[in-house]
Amino acid sequence: MIEAEVTSRTGKRVLLAKPRGYCAGVDRAVQTVEEALKLYGAPIYVRKQIVHNKHVVQTLEAQGAIFVEENEEVPEGAIVIFSAHGVAPEVYEQAKQRSLKAIDATCPLVTKVHHEAKRFAAEDYDILLIGHEGHEEVIGTSGEAPEHIQLVDGPEDADRITVRDPNKVVWLSQTTLSVDETMETVARLKKRLPMLQSPPSDDICYATSNRQHVIKEIAPECDVVIVVGSRNSSNSVRLVEVALDGGARGGHLVDFAHEIEDAWLADARTVGLTSGASVPEELVQEVLAHLAERGFTDVEEVVTANERLTFSLPQELKRDMKAAAAARD
């Protein structure tokens, strides 16, 4: 009772965004590594970070996963898992040459963009891939049709694009971009290329769109928005940008609760809280506990969508799990 009175008197509250945290693709990728460790035993090699989250990577390392940059670092004949961000065809080829058993944990929504790239390239289109230079997903998608794909890194990049035939050009995108900035880039491209075609369905994934949408809803009411996520997570970085563009007075990205600076909260009455698509819920709960200790005990969850999508595990892993189960029976 006293706590409630204090809360109402101080007026300190948290607007907790939902959807937040794990998307179906991340859930599948993390589960792939966990199940592979159970089935084959440690060590299991993973090319690149399985998902862009420091805590997840550290947790899987503790269980026996070894993260490497390239296939060359994996002992010949060992098991390697490809991350949720997808890889170029040459990476599969390298794995084959080293006799690696490859398990592909690429998010099915990224695979969809790969298929689109291959299809449009086969029809001899110029493909404008909207995304961030150097991001693993962009490298993987570009590798599907390098001679047909040009990267467009934001609206400013749109003006330097040249194509062979303005009537035969299509845009695709990285799945984790800001929806608004992507549409701004497309609008700039269409000014120069009126016949520019759009992908058959949205490339920006449902989870990225949903997390941005709820942040837009709460941002105008927030003195500060805290996004739990890692700095190399594109969708987490975008959430901070969306919060600030949407009217939040401040926005910060943290991996862990202890990174929150008291100065951010000094004059705040309303804190918005969300997490990127590769962040486990336990990290959000730790932030809520941290905020509660500083008087933010009134938590209101703002829900704009309910996500029910799930993806099954990679076929090659499921086959081996089934065989192992049959051998036990």
C-alpha contacts under 8 A as a table, 3 or more apart, distances in Angstrom:
res1	aa1	res2	aa2	distance
1	M	4	A	5.13
1	M	5	E	6.36
2	I	5	E	5.08
2	I	6	V	6.21
3	E	6	V	5.10
3	E	7	T	6.11
4	A	7	T	5.00
4	A	8	S	6.18
5	E	8	S	5.21
5	E	9	R	5.98
6	V	9	R	4.98
6	V	10	T	5.98
7	T	10	T	5.28
7	T	11	G	5.63
7	T	12	K	6.20
7	T	13	R	7.88
7	T	295	G	7.11
7	T	296	F	7.45
7	T	297	T	6.53
7	T	298	D	6.53
8	S	11	G	4.89
8	S	12	K	7.50
10	T	269	R	7.82
10	T	295	G	7.87
11	G	269	R	6.17
12	K	268	A	7.55
12	K	269	R	4.54
12	K	270	T	5.93
12	K	295	G	6.39
12	K	296	F	4.93
12	K	297	T	7.08
12	K	298	D	6.66
13	R	269	R	6.30
13	R	270	T	5.06
13	R	271	V	6.39
13	R	296	F	5.04
13	R	297	T	6.33
13	R	298	D	4.61
13	R	299	V	5.77
13	R	300	E	7.50
14	V	270	T	5.76
14	V	271	V	4.80
14	V	272	G	5.71
14	V	273	L	6.88
14	V	296	F	6.31
14	V	297	T	7.48
14	V	298	D	6.14
14	V	299	V	4.71
14	V	300	E	6.16
15	L	218	I	7.06
15	L	270	T	7.10
15	L	271	V	6.18
15	L	272	G	4.73
15	L	273	L	6.20
15	L	299	V	6.10
15	L	300	E	5.06
15	L	301	E	5.84
15	L	302	V	6.50
16	L	272	G	6.02
16	L	273	L	4.95
16	L	274	T	6.27
16	L	299	V	6.74
16	L	300	E	5.93
16	L	301	E	4.50
16	L	302	V	5.92
17	A	20	R	6.25
17	A	211	R	7.78
17	A	214	V	6.11
17	A	215	I	6.67
17	A	218	I	7.79
17	A	272	G	7.28
17	A	273	L	6.05
17	A	274	T	5.22
17	A	301	E	5.95
17	A	302	V	5.21
17	A	303	V	6.47
18	K	211	R	7.32
18	K	214	V	6.78
18	K	274	T	7.49
18	K	301	E	6.75
18	K	302	V	5.92
18	K	303	V	4.76
18	K	304	T	6.60
18	K	305	A	7.18
19	P	207	A	7.79
19	P	210	N	6.51
19	P	211	R	5.77
19	P	214	V	7.32
19	P	303	V	6.68
19	P	304	T	7.16
19	P	305	A	6.36
19	P	306	N	6.82
19	P	307	E	7.20
20	R	211	R	5.92
20	R	274	T	5.67
20	R	275	S	5.22
20	R	276	G	6.44
20	R	277	A	6.65
21	G	274	T	7.48
21	G	275	S	4.95
21	G	276	G	5.19
21	G	277	A	4.56
21	G	278	S	6.07
21	G	279	V	4.90
21	G	280	P	6.03
21	G	281	E	6.25
22	Y	26	V	5.97
22	Y	27	D	6.09
22	Y	276	G	7.32
22	Y	277	A	4.55
22	Y	278	S	5.09
22	Y	279	V	5.70
22	Y	280	P	6.20
22	Y	281	E	7.73
23	C	26	V	5.45
23	C	27	D	6.18
23	C	207	A	5.95
23	C	277	A	5.26
23	C	278	S	6.99
24	A	27	D	5.11
24	A	28	R	6.14
24	A	309	L	6.17
24	A	310	T	5.06
24	A	311	F	6.06
25	G	28	R	5.18
25	G	29	A	6.22
25	G	84	A	6.83
25	G	106	T	7.73
25	G	107	C	4.72
25	G	108	P	6.94
25	G	109	L	7.71
25	G	310	T	7.78
25	G	311	F	6.78
26	V	29	A	5.03
26	V	30	V	6.12
26	V	51	V	6.57
26	V	84	A	6.73
26	V	107	C	7.33
26	V	277	A	7.08
26	V	278	S	5.79
27	D	30	V	5.43
27	D	31	Q	6.05
28	R	31	Q	5.11
28	R	32	T	6.00
28	R	105	A	7.31
28	R	107	C	7.80
28	R	310	T	7.89
28	R	311	F	6.27
28	R	312	S	6.93
28	R	313	L	6.10
29	A	32	T	5.01
29	A	33	V	6.66
29	A	50	I	6.62
29	A	51	V	7.43
29	A	83	S	7.01
29	A	84	A	5.83
29	A	105	A	5.17
29	A	106	T	7.31
29	A	107	C	7.40
29	A	313	L	7.98
30	V	33	V	5.39
30	V	34	E	6.37
30	V	50	I	6.98
30	V	51	V	7.63
30	V	56	V	7.96
31	Q	34	E	4.98
31	Q	35	E	5.93
31	Q	313	L	7.79
32	T	35	E	5.30
32	T	36	A	6.01
32	T	105	A	6.78
32	T	313	L	6.39
32	T	314	P	7.42
32	T	317	L	7.66
33	V	36	A	5.08
33	V	37	L	6.18
33	V	44	I	7.70
33	V	60	L	7.64
33	V	65	A	7.53
33	V	81	I	7.39
34	E	37	L	5.25
34	E	38	K	6.42
34	E	60	L	7.46
35	E	38	K	5.06
35	E	39	L	6.05
36	A	39	L	5.05
36	A	40	Y	5.75
36	A	41	G	7.22
36	A	44	I	7.24
36	A	317	L	7.21
37	L	40	Y	5.55
37	L	41	G	4.70
37	L	42	A	5.62
37	L	43	P	7.28
37	L	44	I	6.32
37	L	63	Q	7.64
37	L	64	G	7.15
37	L	65	A	7.48
38	K	41	G	5.56
39	L	321	M	6.91
39	L	324	A	7.89
40	Y	44	I	7.86
41	G	44	I	7.26
42	A	63	Q	7.65
42	A	64	G	4.94
42	A	65	A	6.72
43	P	64	G	5.09
43	P	65	A	5.60
43	P	66	I	6.51
44	I	64	G	6.60
44	I	65	A	4.90
44	I	66	I	6.08
44	I	78	A	7.83
44	I	79	I	5.95
44	I	80	V	6.49
44	I	81	I	7.72
45	Y	65	A	5.83
45	Y	66	I	4.78
45	Y	67	F	5.88
45	Y	68	V	6.97
45	Y	74	V	6.68
45	Y	78	A	7.68
45	Y	79	I	6.10
45	Y	80	V	4.68
45	Y	81	I	6.28
46	V	49	Q	7.06
46	V	50	I	6.64
46	V	65	A	6.84
46	V	66	I	6.05
46	V	67	F	4.79
46	V	68	V	6.11
46	V	80	V	5.35
46	V	81	I	4.64
46	V	82	F	6.12
46	V	83	S	7.01
47	R	50	I	7.34
47	R	67	F	5.95
47	R	68	V	5.04
47	R	69	E	5.57
47	R	70	E	5.96
47	R	71	N	6.77
47	R	80	V	6.72
47	R	81	I	6.16
47	R	82	F	5.36
47	R	83	S	6.35
48	K	67	F	6.08
48	K	68	V	5.68
48	K	69	E	5.06
48	K	70	E	7.38
48	K	82	F	7.46
48	K	83	S	6.33
49	Q	52	H	6.05
49	Q	53	N	7.88
49	Q	57	V	6.69
49	Q	67	F	6.46
49	Q	68	V	7.99
49	Q	83	S	6.40
50	I	57	V	7.24
50	I	82	F	7.18
50	I	83	S	4.24
50	I	84	A	5.94
50	I	85	H	7.93
51	V	56	V	7.61
51	V	57	V	7.58
51	V	83	S	6.56
51	V	84	A	6.12
51	V	85	H	7.49
51	V	278	S	6.21
52	H	230	S	6.58
52	H	232	N	6.07
52	H	233	S	5.05
52	H	278	S	6.42
53	N	56	V	5.47
53	N	57	V	6.31
53	N	229	G	6.59
53	N	230	S	5.32
53	N	232	N	7.81
53	N	233	S	6.96
53	N	255	D	7.98
53	N	278	S	6.03
53	N	279	V	6.49
54	K	57	V	5.30
54	K	58	Q	6.19
54	K	230	S	6.36
54	K	255	D	7.24
55	H	58	Q	5.15
55	H	59	T	6.09
55	H	255	D	7.69
56	V	59	T	5.14
56	V	60	L	6.24
56	V	279	V	7.63
56	V	280	P	7.65
57	V	60	L	5.26
57	V	61	E	6.09
58	Q	61	E	5.05
58	Q	62	A	6.28
59	T	62	A	5.22
59	T	63	Q	6.65
60	L	63	Q	5.01
60	L	64	G	6.52
60	L	65	A	5.51
61	E	64	G	5.18
61	E	65	A	4.57
61	E	66	I	6.05
61	E	67	F	7.63
62	A	65	A	7.20
68	V	71	N	7.51
68	V	73	E	6.34
68	V	74	V	7.48
69	E	73	E	7.40
70	E	73	E	5.89
70	E	74	V	7.65
71	N	74	V	5.36
71	N	80	V	7.87
71	N	91	V	7.55
71	N	94	Q	6.84
71	N	95	A	6.28
72	E	75	P	7.59
72	E	98	R	7.99
74	V	78	A	6.70
74	V	80	V	7.30
74	V	100	L	8.00
75	P	78	A	5.66
76	E	98	R	5.19
76	E	99	S	5.91
76	E	100	L	6.06
77	G	98	R	6.59
77	G	99	S	4.80
77	G	100	L	4.55
77	G	101	K	6.62
78	A	99	S	7.65
78	A	100	L	5.23
78	A	101	K	6.16
79	I	100	L	5.76
79	I	101	K	4.65
79	I	102	A	6.00
79	I	103	I	7.54
80	V	100	L	6.57
80	V	101	K	6.11
80	V	102	A	4.99
80	V	103	I	6.25
81	I	102	A	5.77
81	I	103	I	4.69
81	I	104	D	5.84
81	I	105	A	6.56
82	F	86	G	6.91
82	F	87	V	7.19
82	F	102	A	7.21
82	F	103	I	6.28
82	F	104	D	4.96
82	F	105	A	5.52
82	F	106	T	6.64
83	S	86	G	6.08
83	S	87	V	7.86
83	S	104	D	7.16
83	S	105	A	5.44
83	S	106	T	5.72
84	A	105	A	5.18
84	A	106	T	3.91
84	A	107	C	4.90
85	H	106	T	5.64
85	H	107	C	6.58
85	H	110	V	6.84
85	H	136	E	6.07
85	H	137	E	4.74
85	H	140	G	7.57
86	G	105	A	7.68
86	G	106	T	4.68
86	G	107	C	7.11
86	G	110	V	6.64
86	G	111	T	7.14
86	G	136	E	7.26
86	G	137	E	5.77
86	G	140	G	5.50
86	G	141	T	7.50
87	V	91	V	6.31
87	V	92	Y	7.88
87	V	106	T	7.78
87	V	136	E	7.54
87	V	137	E	7.24
87	V	139	I	7.24
87	V	140	G	4.10
87	V	141	T	7.23
87	V	143	G	7.68
88	A	91	V	5.66
88	A	92	Y	7.47
88	A	139	I	6.94
88	A	140	G	4.16
88	A	141	T	6.46
88	A	142	S	7.33
88	A	143	G	4.51
88	A	144	E	5.90
89	P	92	Y	5.44
89	P	93	E	6.57
89	P	140	G	7.87
89	P	143	G	6.52
89	P	144	E	6.35
90	E	93	E	4.87
90	E	94	Q	6.17
90	E	143	G	7.65
91	V	94	Q	5.08
91	V	95	A	6.27
92	Y	95	A	5.07
92	Y	96	K	6.25
92	Y	102	A	7.69
93	E	96	K	5.08
93	E	97	Q	6.30
94	Q	97	Q	5.10
94	Q	98	R	6.42
95	A	98	R	5.22
95	A	99	S	6.21
95	A	100	L	5.13
95	A	101	K	7.51
95	A	102	A	6.84
96	K	99	S	4.96
96	K	100	L	5.97
96	K	101	K	7.93
97	Q	100	L	7.68
103	I	314	P	6.92
103	I	316	E	6.34
103	I	317	L	6.76
104	D	314	P	6.35
105	A	313	L	7.85
105	A	314	P	6.34
106	T	110	V	6.73
106	T	111	T	6.68
107	C	110	V	5.28
107	C	111	T	6.39
108	P	111	T	4.81
108	P	112	K	6.18
108	P	311	F	7.72
109	L	112	K	5.04
109	L	113	V	6.77
109	L	175	T	7.56
109	L	203	D	7.59
109	L	205	C	6.71
110	V	113	V	5.21
110	V	114	H	6.48
110	V	137	E	7.61
110	V	174	Q	7.95
110	V	175	T	6.74
111	T	114	H	4.93
111	T	115	H	6.26
112	K	115	H	5.13
112	K	116	E	6.32
113	V	116	E	4.99
113	V	117	A	6.19
113	V	141	T	7.15
113	V	172	L	7.23
113	V	173	S	7.69
113	V	203	D	6.55
114	H	117	A	5.11
114	H	118	K	6.30
114	H	141	T	5.42
114	H	144	E	6.54
115	H	118	K	5.15
115	H	119	R	6.12
116	E	119	R	5.10
116	E	120	F	6.13
116	E	199	P	7.61
117	A	120	F	5.40
117	A	121	A	5.99
117	A	127	I	7.31
117	A	141	T	7.20
117	A	144	E	6.67
117	A	145	A	6.66
117	A	172	L	7.72
118	K	121	A	5.12
118	K	122	A	6.07
118	K	144	E	6.17
118	K	145	A	6.34
119	R	122	A	5.14
119	R	123	E	6.47
120	F	123	E	5.02
120	F	124	D	6.33
120	F	125	Y	5.42
120	F	126	D	7.85
120	F	127	I	7.33
120	F	170	V	7.86
121	A	124	D	4.83
121	A	125	Y	5.46
121	A	126	D	7.23
121	A	127	I	7.44
121	A	145	A	6.30
121	A	148	H	6.03
122	A	125	Y	7.65
124	D	148	H	7.52
124	D	168	K	7.98
125	Y	148	H	6.89
125	Y	168	K	5.33
125	Y	169	V	5.35
125	Y	170	V	6.90
126	D	148	H	5.19
126	D	149	I	6.34
126	D	150	Q	7.78
126	D	163	V	6.42
126	D	164	R	7.21
126	D	165	D	7.76
126	D	168	K	6.55
126	D	169	V	4.76
126	D	170	V	6.49
127	I	148	H	5.78
127	I	149	I	4.70
127	I	150	Q	6.29
127	I	169	V	5.91
127	I	170	V	5.14
127	I	171	W	5.67
127	I	172	L	7.02
128	L	149	I	5.86
128	L	150	Q	5.06
128	L	151	L	5.95
128	L	152	V	6.38
128	L	169	V	7.44
128	L	170	V	6.19
128	L	171	W	4.58
128	L	172	L	6.21
129	L	138	V	7.88
129	L	142	S	7.87
129	L	149	I	6.46
129	L	150	Q	5.96
129	L	151	L	4.84
129	L	152	V	5.81
129	L	171	W	5.80
129	L	172	L	4.87
129	L	173	S	5.19
129	L	174	Q	7.32
130	I	151	L	5.93
130	I	152	V	4.65
130	I	153	D	5.88
130	I	154	G	7.01
130	I	171	W	7.10
130	I	172	L	6.19
130	I	173	S	4.49
130	I	174	Q	6.26
130	I	182	T	7.19
130	I	185	T	7.85
131	G	135	H	7.86
131	G	138	V	6.39
131	G	151	L	6.69
131	G	152	V	6.23
131	G	153	D	5.25
131	G	154	G	7.19
131	G	173	S	5.91
131	G	174	Q	5.08
131	G	177	L	7.08
132	H	135	H	5.72
132	H	138	V	6.92
132	H	152	V	7.86
132	H	153	D	5.31
132	H	154	G	7.79
132	H	174	Q	7.80
133	E	138	V	6.97
133	E	151	L	7.32
133	E	153	D	6.52
134	G	138	V	6.87
134	G	139	I	6.52
135	H	138	V	5.34
135	H	139	I	6.34
136	E	139	I	5.09
136	E	140	G	6.18
137	E	140	G	5.13
137	E	141	T	6.19
137	E	174	Q	6.68
138	V	141	T	5.20
138	V	142	S	5.92
138	V	174	Q	6.31
139	I	142	S	5.22
139	I	143	G	6.13
140	G	143	G	5.20
140	G	144	E	6.97
141	T	144	E	5.50
141	T	145	A	7.67
142	S	145	A	5.83
142	S	146	P	5.28
142	S	149	I	6.09
143	G	146	P	5.31
145	A	148	H	5.53
145	A	149	I	6.21
146	P	149	I	5.36
146	P	150	Q	7.99
150	Q	161	I	7.88
152	V	155	P	7.73
152	V	157	D	5.48
152	V	158	A	6.20
152	V	161	I	7.83
153	D	156	E	7.65
153	D	157	D	5.64
153	D	158	A	7.93
154	G	157	D	5.58
154	G	158	A	7.15
154	G	181	E	7.14
154	G	182	T	7.23
154	G	185	T	5.89
155	P	158	A	5.41
155	P	181	E	7.29
155	P	182	T	7.73
155	P	184	E	6.25
155	P	185	T	4.09
155	P	186	V	7.70
155	P	188	R	6.40
156	E	159	D	6.47
156	E	185	T	7.74
157	D	160	R	5.91
157	D	161	I	7.31
158	A	161	I	5.81
158	A	185	T	6.57
158	A	188	R	6.14
158	A	189	L	5.42
159	D	188	R	7.58
159	D	189	L	7.28
159	D	192	R	7.74
163	V	166	P	6.25
163	V	169	V	7.48
165	D	168	K	5.41
165	D	169	V	7.06
166	P	169	V	6.09
166	P	193	L	5.99
166	P	194	P	7.96
166	P	195	M	6.57
166	P	196	L	7.35
167	N	195	M	5.43
167	N	196	L	7.13
168	K	195	M	7.50
168	K	196	L	7.37
168	K	197	Q	8.00
169	V	195	M	7.33
169	V	196	L	5.33
169	V	197	Q	6.23
170	V	196	L	5.38
170	V	197	Q	4.41
170	V	198	S	5.78
170	V	199	P	6.99
171	W	186	V	7.81
171	W	196	L	7.08
171	W	197	Q	6.39
171	W	198	S	5.59
171	W	199	P	6.39
172	L	198	S	7.14
172	L	199	P	5.85
172	L	203	D	6.63
173	S	177	L	7.85
173	S	203	D	5.71
173	S	204	I	6.72
174	Q	177	L	6.27
174	Q	203	D	6.84
174	Q	204	I	6.52
175	T	203	D	5.49
175	T	204	I	3.95
175	T	205	C	5.14
175	T	208	T	7.50
176	T	204	I	5.88
176	T	205	C	6.65
176	T	208	T	5.75
176	T	234	S	6.10
176	T	235	N	4.96
177	L	181	E	7.68
177	L	182	T	6.82
177	L	204	I	6.53
177	L	208	T	7.41
177	L	234	S	7.00
177	L	235	N	6.35
177	L	238	R	6.79
178	S	181	E	5.32
178	S	182	T	6.08
178	S	208	T	7.93
178	S	209	S	7.87
178	S	212	Q	7.62
178	S	235	N	7.67
178	S	238	R	5.79
178	S	239	L	7.94
178	S	242	V	7.41
179	V	182	T	5.22
179	V	183	M	6.28
179	V	204	I	7.18
179	V	209	S	6.59
179	V	212	Q	7.90
180	D	183	M	5.19
180	D	184	E	6.21
181	E	184	E	4.91
181	E	185	T	6.17
182	T	185	T	5.02
182	T	186	V	6.20
183	M	186	V	4.96
183	M	187	A	6.10
184	E	187	A	5.08
184	E	188	R	6.31
185	T	188	R	5.15
185	T	189	L	6.21
186	V	189	L	5.00
186	V	190	K	6.08
187	A	190	K	5.11
187	A	191	K	6.44
188	R	191	K	5.35
188	R	192	R	7.08
189	L	192	R	5.48
189	L	193	L	5.86
189	L	194	P	7.92
189	L	196	L	7.66
190	K	193	L	4.57
190	K	194	P	4.69
190	K	195	M	7.22
190	K	196	L	6.08
191	K	194	P	5.96
193	L	196	L	5.48
198	S	201	S	7.98
199	P	202	D	6.54
199	P	203	D	7.09
202	D	205	C	7.13
204	I	208	T	6.73
204	I	209	S	6.89
205	C	208	T	5.43
205	C	209	S	6.39
206	Y	209	S	5.18
206	Y	210	N	5.97
207	A	210	N	5.06
207	A	211	R	6.07
207	A	277	A	6.96
208	T	211	R	5.38
208	T	212	Q	6.25
208	T	235	N	6.37
208	T	277	A	7.22
209	S	212	Q	5.23
209	S	213	H	6.07
210	N	213	H	5.04
210	N	214	V	6.42
210	N	304	T	7.64
210	N	305	A	6.89
211	R	214	V	5.57
211	R	215	I	6.41
211	R	239	L	7.47
211	R	274	T	7.98
211	R	276	G	7.74
212	Q	215	I	5.20
212	Q	216	K	6.24
212	Q	239	L	6.02
212	Q	242	V	6.55
213	H	216	K	5.17
213	H	217	E	6.47
213	H	304	T	7.56
214	V	217	E	4.98
214	V	218	I	6.52
214	V	302	V	7.41
214	V	303	V	7.14
214	V	304	T	5.81
215	I	218	I	5.30
215	I	219	A	5.71
215	I	239	L	7.26
215	I	242	V	7.07
215	I	243	A	5.92
215	I	246	G	7.83
215	I	272	G	7.99
215	I	274	T	7.71
216	K	219	A	5.35
216	K	220	P	7.56
216	K	242	V	6.68
216	K	243	A	6.24
216	K	246	G	5.33
217	E	220	P	7.24
218	I	221	E	5.73
218	I	222	C	6.65
218	I	272	G	6.91
218	I	302	V	7.75
219	A	222	C	5.18
219	A	225	V	7.25
219	A	243	A	5.32
219	A	244	L	7.34
219	A	246	G	5.44
219	A	247	G	5.37
219	A	248	A	4.65
219	A	272	G	7.07
220	P	246	G	6.17
220	P	247	G	4.47
220	P	248	A	5.39
221	E	247	G	7.73
221	E	248	A	6.93
221	E	270	T	6.95
222	C	225	V	6.39
222	C	247	G	7.72
222	C	248	A	5.10
222	C	249	R	6.73
222	C	269	R	7.95
222	C	270	T	5.06
222	C	271	V	5.50
222	C	272	G	5.75
223	D	248	A	5.79
223	D	249	R	4.94
223	D	250	G	6.18
223	D	268	A	5.38
223	D	269	R	6.68
223	D	270	T	5.53
223	D	271	V	6.07
223	D	272	G	7.89
224	V	248	A	5.90
224	V	249	R	5.66
224	V	250	G	4.34
224	V	251	G	5.42
224	V	252	H	7.77
224	V	264	W	7.23
224	V	265	L	7.49
224	V	268	A	6.89
224	V	270	T	6.99
224	V	271	V	5.15
224	V	272	G	6.25
225	V	240	V	7.40
225	V	243	A	6.70
225	V	248	A	6.62
225	V	250	G	6.18
225	V	251	G	4.63
225	V	252	H	6.43
225	V	271	V	5.61
225	V	272	G	4.30
225	V	273	L	5.76
225	V	274	T	7.89
226	I	240	V	7.71
226	I	251	G	5.86
226	I	252	H	5.07
226	I	253	L	6.05
226	I	254	V	7.28
226	I	271	V	7.25
226	I	272	G	6.09
226	I	273	L	5.01
226	I	274	T	6.58
227	V	236	S	6.84
227	V	239	L	6.94
227	V	240	V	6.49
227	V	251	G	7.56
227	V	252	H	6.14
227	V	253	L	4.85
227	V	254	V	6.36
227	V	273	L	5.98
227	V	274	T	5.04
227	V	275	S	5.10
227	V	276	G	7.03
228	V	236	S	7.39
228	V	253	L	5.85
228	V	254	V	5.05
228	V	255	D	5.56
228	V	256	F	7.04
228	V	273	L	7.81
228	V	274	T	6.32
228	V	275	S	4.40
228	V	276	G	6.31
228	V	279	V	7.08
228	V	283	L	7.37
228	V	284	V	6.76
229	G	233	S	6.77
229	G	236	S	5.45
229	G	237	V	7.79
229	G	253	L	6.25
229	G	254	V	5.83
229	G	255	D	5.10
229	G	275	S	5.93
229	G	276	G	5.31
229	G	278	S	7.41
229	G	279	V	6.12
230	S	233	S	5.33
230	S	236	S	6.90
230	S	237	V	7.94
230	S	253	L	7.34
230	S	254	V	6.77
230	S	255	D	5.43
231	R	234	S	7.58
231	R	236	S	7.44
231	R	237	V	6.53
231	R	253	L	7.40
232	N	237	V	7.86
233	S	236	S	5.33
233	S	237	V	6.32
233	S	276	G	7.60
233	S	278	S	7.88
234	S	237	V	5.26
234	S	238	R	6.19
235	N	238	R	5.04
235	N	239	L	6.38
235	N	276	G	6.10
235	N	277	A	6.96
236	S	239	L	5.18
236	S	240	V	6.94
236	S	253	L	7.52
236	S	275	S	6.91
236	S	276	G	4.47
236	S	277	A	7.27
237	V	240	V	5.54
237	V	241	E	6.72
237	V	253	L	7.10
238	R	241	E	5.04
238	R	242	V	6.09
239	L	242	V	5.01
239	L	243	A	6.09
239	L	276	G	7.52
240	V	243	A	5.12
240	V	244	L	6.34
240	V	251	G	5.50
240	V	252	H	6.34
240	V	253	L	6.75
241	E	244	L	5.26
241	E	245	D	6.07
241	E	251	G	7.74
242	V	245	D	5.05
242	V	246	G	5.83
243	A	246	G	5.01
243	A	247	G	6.51
243	A	248	A	5.56
243	A	251	G	6.61
244	L	247	G	5.42
244	L	248	A	4.93
244	L	249	R	6.67
244	L	250	G	6.48
244	L	251	G	6.23
245	D	248	A	7.37
248	A	251	G	6.91
250	G	264	W	7.88
254	V	257	A	7.12
254	V	259	E	6.05
254	V	260	I	6.93
255	D	259	E	7.24
256	F	259	E	5.74
256	F	260	I	7.75
256	F	283	L	6.51
256	F	286	E	7.79
256	F	287	V	7.32
257	A	260	I	5.74
257	A	283	L	7.37
257	A	286	E	6.03
257	A	287	V	4.70
257	A	290	H	6.39
258	H	261	E	7.91
258	H	290	H	7.84
260	I	264	W	7.49
261	E	264	W	5.61
261	E	265	L	7.39
262	D	265	L	5.31
262	D	266	A	6.15
263	A	266	A	5.02
264	W	267	D	7.69
264	W	268	A	7.53
265	L	268	A	4.95
265	L	269	R	7.98
265	L	271	V	7.99
268	A	271	V	6.88
274	T	284	V	7.47
275	S	279	V	6.12
275	S	284	V	6.97
276	G	279	V	5.59
279	V	283	L	7.21
280	P	283	L	6.02
280	P	284	V	7.49
281	E	284	V	5.20
281	E	285	Q	6.41
282	E	285	Q	5.06
282	E	286	E	6.30
283	L	286	E	5.10
283	L	287	V	6.48
284	V	287	V	5.09
284	V	288	L	6.30
285	Q	288	L	4.96
285	Q	289	A	6.25
286	E	289	A	5.10
286	E	290	H	6.20
287	V	290	H	4.91
287	V	291	L	6.13
288	L	291	L	5.10
288	L	292	A	6.06
289	A	292	A	5.02
289	A	293	E	6.35
290	H	293	E	5.35
290	H	294	R	6.83
291	L	294	R	5.12
291	L	295	G	6.60
291	L	296	F	5.21
291	L	297	T	7.26
292	A	295	G	5.12
292	A	296	F	4.51
292	A	297	T	4.61
293	E	296	F	7.15
293	E	297	T	7.84
296	F	299	V	7.52
303	V	306	N	7.62
313	L	317	L	6.90
313	L	318	K	6.35
314	P	317	L	5.50
314	P	318	K	6.28
315	Q	318	K	5.04
315	Q	319	R	6.07
316	E	319	R	5.27
316	E	320	D	6.56
317	L	320	D	5.26
317	L	321	M	6.15
318	K	321	M	5.02
318	K	322	K	6.06
319	R	322	K	5.19
319	R	323	A	6.24
320	D	323	A	5.00
320	D	324	A	6.06
321	M	324	A	5.13
321	M	325	A	6.15
322	K	325	A	5.11
322	K	326	A	6.18
323	A	326	A	5.08
323	A	327	A	6.17
324	A	327	A	5.10
324	A	328	R	6.38
325	A	328	R	5.21
325	A	329	D	6.53
326	A	329	D	5.25
